Amino acid sequence: MCLSPLKAWHALRCMFPMTCAVLSIGTELTRGELANSNGAWLGAELTALGFEVTEHAVVDDDRGRIVEALHRL
């Protein structure tokens, strides 16, 4: 029995839930100079695609903290 591509996609999502995290980078975000509207938009779009967004993280422009956040996520 063959499944349509859409049904196969939904079956795989049930077997292997897709999770993700959103990492936003920018000192202007950590200082509160800008609202993280891109992070909010990405979270909504990823959810609409079927991802479970488990975390939003924001770090400043420091290379070491960026690398640390990527390793943690």
PyRosetta script that sets phi, psi and omega in degrees:
from pyrosetta import init, pose_from_sequence

init()
pose = pose_from_sequence("MCLSPLKAWHALRCMFPMTCAVLSIGTELTRGELANSNGAWLGAELTALGFEVTEHAVVDDDRGRIVEALHRL")
pose.set_psi(1, 128.5)
pose.set_omega(1, 179.2)
pose.set_phi(2, -99.6)
pose.set_psi(2, 138.3)
pose.set_omega(2, 175.1)
pose.set_phi(3, -97.2)
pose.set_psi(3, 147.0)
pose.set_omega(3, 173.7)
pose.set_phi(4, -65.4)
pose.set_psi(4, 157.3)
pose.set_omega(4, 179.5)
pose.set_phi(5, -55.3)
pose.set_psi(5, -39.1)
pose.set_omega(5, -179.7)
pose.set_phi(6, -66.9)
pose.set_psi(6, -42.9)
pose.set_omega(6, 178.8)
pose.set_phi(7, -66.8)
pose.set_psi(7, -37.6)
pose.set_omega(7, 177.3)
pose.set_phi(8, -63.7)
pose.set_psi(8, -41.3)
pose.set_omega(8, 178.0)
pose.set_phi(9, -59.5)
pose.set_psi(9, -47.0)
pose.set_omega(9, -179.6)
pose.set_phi(10, -65.7)
pose.set_psi(10, -38.2)
pose.set_omega(10, 178.3)
pose.set_phi(11, -63.7)
pose.set_psi(11, -43.6)
pose.set_omega(11, 178.0)
pose.set_phi(12, -63.9)
pose.set_psi(12, -39.4)
pose.set_omega(12, 179.0)
pose.set_phi(13, -61.9)
pose.set_psi(13, -36.0)
pose.set_omega(13, 179.0)
pose.set_phi(14, -70.1)
pose.set_psi(14, -38.1)
pose.set_omega(14, -179.0)
pose.set_phi(15, -76.6)
pose.set_psi(15, -37.4)
pose.set_omega(15, -177.0)
pose.set_phi(16, -130.6)
pose.set_psi(16, 85.4)
pose.set_omega(16, -178.5)
pose.set_phi(17, -59.9)
pose.set_psi(17, 138.1)
pose.set_omega(17, -179.8)
pose.set_phi(18, -92.2)
pose.set_psi(18, 123.5)
pose.set_omega(18, 176.5)
pose.set_phi(19, -120.2)
pose.set_psi(19, 155.4)
pose.set_omega(19, 178.1)
pose.set_phi(20, -155.9)
pose.set_psi(20, 166.7)
pose.set_omega(20, 173.8)
pose.set_phi(21, -128.2)
pose.set_psi(21, 151.8)
pose.set_omega(21, 178.0)
pose.set_phi(22, -109.1)
pose.set_psi(22, 123.0)
pose.set_omega(22, 176.7)
pose.set_phi(23, -112.0)
pose.set_psi(23, 118.8)
pose.set_omega(23, 177.3)
pose.set_phi(24, -106.9)
pose.set_psi(24, 136.1)
pose.set_omega(24, -175.9)
pose.set_phi(25, -121.8)
pose.set_psi(25, 128.4)
pose.set_omega(25, 175.4)
pose.set_phi(26, 162.4)
pose.set_psi(26, 126.9)
pose.set_omega(26, 177.5)
pose.set_phi(27, -60.5)
pose.set_psi(27, -33.1)
pose.set_omega(27, 179.0)
pose.set_phi(28, -64.4)
pose.set_psi(28, -25.0)
pose.set_omega(28, 176.5)
pose.set_phi(29, -78.4)
pose.set_psi(29, -43.8)
pose.set_omega(29, -178.7)
pose.set_phi(30, -70.2)
pose.set_psi(30, -26.6)
pose.set_omega(30, 177.9)
pose.set_phi(31, -82.0)
pose.set_psi(31, -10.5)
pose.set_omega(31, -178.5)
pose.set_phi(32, 81.5)
pose.set_psi(32, 13.8)
pose.set_omega(32, 178.9)
pose.set_phi(33, -73.5)
pose.set_psi(33, -27.0)
pose.set_omega(33, 177.7)
pose.set_phi(34, -132.8)
pose.set_psi(34, 144.3)
pose.set_omega(34, 171.8)
pose.set_phi(35, -78.6)
pose.set_psi(35, 146.7)
pose.set_omega(35, -177.8)
pose.set_phi(36, -85.0)
pose.set_psi(36, 64.9)
pose.set_omega(36, -179.0)
pose.set_phi(37, -68.6)
pose.set_psi(37, -30.0)
pose.set_omega(37, 177.2)
pose.set_phi(38, -64.8)
pose.set_psi(38, -39.7)
pose.set_omega(38, 178.4)
pose.set_phi(39, -64.0)
pose.set_psi(39, -41.6)
pose.set_omega(39, 178.0)
pose.set_phi(40, -63.7)
pose.set_psi(40, -44.0)
pose.set_omega(40, 179.7)
pose.set_phi(41, -63.7)
pose.set_psi(41, -45.6)
pose.set_omega(41, 179.3)
pose.set_phi(42, -60.7)
pose.set_psi(42, -42.4)
pose.set_omega(42, 178.8)
pose.set_phi(43, -59.8)
pose.set_psi(43, -44.2)
pose.set_omega(43, 179.5)
pose.set_phi(44, -65.9)
pose.set_psi(44, -42.9)
pose.set_omega(44, -178.8)
pose.set_phi(45, -67.9)
pose.set_psi(45, -41.5)
pose.set_omega(45, 178.3)
pose.set_phi(46, -64.6)
pose.set_psi(46, -39.7)
pose.set_omega(46, 176.5)
pose.set_phi(47, -62.3)
pose.set_psi(47, -43.0)
pose.set_omega(47, 179.2)
pose.set_phi(48, -62.6)
pose.set_psi(48, -28.2)
pose.set_omega(48, 178.3)
pose.set_phi(49, -82.5)
pose.set_psi(49, -5.2)
pose.set_omega(49, 177.4)
pose.set_phi(50, 105.1)
pose.set_psi(50, 3.1)
pose.set_omega(50, 177.0)
pose.set_phi(51, -80.3)
pose.set_psi(51, 149.2)
pose.set_omega(51, 168.5)
pose.set_phi(52, -98.1)
pose.set_psi(52, 109.4)
pose.set_omega(52, 179.8)
pose.set_phi(53, -80.5)
pose.set_psi(53, 113.3)
pose.set_omega(53, -173.9)
pose.set_phi(54, -93.3)
pose.set_psi(54, -17.3)
pose.set_omega(54, -175.9)
pose.set_phi(55, -163.8)
pose.set_psi(55, 146.2)
pose.set_omega(55, 168.0)
pose.set_phi(56, -117.1)
pose.set_psi(56, 127.9)
pose.set_omega(56, 178.0)
pose.set_phi(57, -127.0)
pose.set_psi(57, 146.1)
pose.set_omega(57, 178.1)
pose.set_phi(58, -131.1)
pose.set_psi(58, 128.9)
pose.set_omega(58, 175.1)
pose.set_phi(59, -129.6)
pose.set_psi(59, 157.8)
pose.set_omega(59, 178.5)
pose.set_phi(60, -78.0)
pose.set_psi(60, -172.0)
pose.set_omega(60, -174.3)
pose.set_phi(61, -81.2)
pose.set_psi(61, 9.8)
pose.set_omega(61, 179.8)
pose.set_phi(62, -73.6)
pose.set_psi(62, 122.3)
pose.set_omega(62, -175.4)
pose.set_phi(63, -56.9)
pose.set_psi(63, -43.0)
pose.set_omega(63, -179.4)
pose.set_phi(64, -62.3)
pose.set_psi(64, -41.6)
pose.set_omega(64, 178.9)
pose.set_phi(65, -70.4)
pose.set_psi(65, -32.5)
pose.set_omega(65, 176.2)
pose.set_phi(66, -64.3)
pose.set_psi(66, -48.6)
pose.set_omega(66, 180.0)
pose.set_phi(67, -61.3)
pose.set_psi(67, -43.1)
pose.set_omega(67, 178.5)
pose.set_phi(68, -59.5)
pose.set_psi(68, -44.2)
pose.set_omega(68, 179.0)
pose.set_phi(69, -64.5)
pose.set_psi(69, -40.7)
pose.set_omega(69, 178.8)
pose.set_phi(70, -63.8)
pose.set_psi(70, -39.2)
pose.set_omega(70, 178.4)
pose.set_phi(71, -67.2)
pose.set_psi(71, -39.4)
pose.set_omega(71, -178.9)
pose.set_phi(72, -67.9)
pose.set_psi(72, -39.7)
pose.set_omega(72, -177.5)
pose.set_phi(73, -79.0)
pose.dump_pdb("model.pdb")
